[in-house]
Amino acid sequence: MTTHTGHLKITYEDYRLIPDDGKRHEVIDGEHVMSPSPNTKHQRIAGALLTALANFLREHPLGEIFIAPYDVVLSDFDVVQPDLVFVATAQASIITSDNIRGIPTLVVEILSEGNRKLDETIKRQRYEHYGIPEYWILDPALDQVKIYRLKDGRYGQASVLSLEAQEILTTPLLPSMSLPLATLFK
């Protein structure tokens, strides 16, 4: 279950003072948002996706992939921890020793119980607002991937891929990458 606390906008500096309690803390439009740690299926999907992307990037050095917990500082009032983050080589300057400060190329969220609204609505709107080129939402309950691609500053309608249809995940951001959904949703 995701909880929201307080009505006072907090900044990245305030956020950095939150003690590590094993939960995911983020700042969305100045509001502190906390989610419990993810379940086993979520972690298996995250591991499979990380492995597939890391293997692809080893063969095709187009950028770097990072996994949560890892701060992406979009602004002083928006600090998120997507499940996975890809930063293309051309944007490598946004990678600092502590976090990512700027707009990554691709963010991935894996839905868990209680975070559906946060990931599908609130974070999608924030990612669109900041101009993140591509946003994937993996849904373990439905064995689906929703892909949002920025066009004219908007995400528009998501492309939906499903395990049932034996579809393959591809993206123009990683040319020649081809990932069967069966690899993710075992």
Secondary structure as GFF3:
##gff-version 3
##sequence-region A 1 186
A	DSSP	beta_strand	3	5	.	.	.	ID=ss1
A	DSSP	alpha_helix	12	15	.	.	.	ID=ss2
A	DSSP	beta_strand	24	28	.	.	.	ID=ss3
A	DSSP	beta_strand	31	35	.	.	.	ID=ss4
A	DSSP	alpha_helix	40	59	.	.	.	ID=ss5
A	DSSP	beta_strand	63	67	.	.	.	ID=ss6
A	DSSP	beta_strand	72	75	.	.	.	ID=ss7
A	DSSP	beta_strand	78	80	.	.	.	ID=ss8
A	DSSP	beta_strand	84	88	.	.	.	ID=ss9
A	DSSP	three_ten_helix	89	94	.	.	.	ID=ss10
A	DSSP	beta_strand	100	101	.	.	.	ID=ss11
A	DSSP	beta_strand	106	110	.	.	.	ID=ss12
A	DSSP	alpha_helix	116	117	.	.	.	ID=ss13
A	DSSP	pi_helix	118	123	.	.	.	ID=ss14
A	DSSP	alpha_helix	124	130	.	.	.	ID=ss15
A	DSSP	beta_strand	134	139	.	.	.	ID=ss16
A	DSSP	beta_strand	144	149	.	.	.	ID=ss17
A	DSSP	beta_strand	159	162	.	.	.	ID=ss18
A	DSSP	beta_strand	168	169	.	.	.	ID=ss19
A	DSSP	beta_strand	179	180	.	.	.	ID=ss20
A	DSSP	alpha_helix	181	184	.	.	.	ID=ss21
###
